């Protein structure tokens, strides 16, 4: 993670990828925790709060972006459906008109069938959006919301043990101060 994770900064790309890929290994409804080991904590008074706030803010922003992408896709689906339906209606109407002109003409029959196929092909994109494209975006949104609220524990390095004293020297000791009566 970025050594000084202020709210305006992003997580390191490798850290984000690790967190997201690790969380994807579990079902969306199963909670996950993040444990961060800080090797060299900054001189901040509360690294737990700083890391928690930064990580939650980062994934909350990613959830907002995923929500916007989902809404854009749904809006695109609505417009695609409207355009496709109108085009399909025009193609069917033109095919019916051709059928009334000369029903036995093979060239007009070929043109009629081509119009019907073209009309249905125009419906391909709205069907693709509403049947397939929205699932991954919805899953990403749920995952980012989950990560934006996951519990985070920050582990600080343990103090190194005191070096051994040279032979003949005693270890300093600390004794409590006793109050005088």
GICORGI-V722853 format. One record per run of one state. SS is the DSSP state (~ for helix, > for strand, _ for the rest). FROM is the first residue (numbers start at 1). TO is the last residue. If there is no record, write none. Layout:
# GICORGI-V722853
SS&FROM&TO / SS&FROM&TO
This chain:
# GICORGI-V722853
_&1&12 / ~&13&24 / _&25&32 / >&33&38 / _&39&46 / ~&47&101 / _&102&105 / ~&106&122 / _&123&123 / ~&124&148 / _&149&150 / >&151&156 / _&157&181
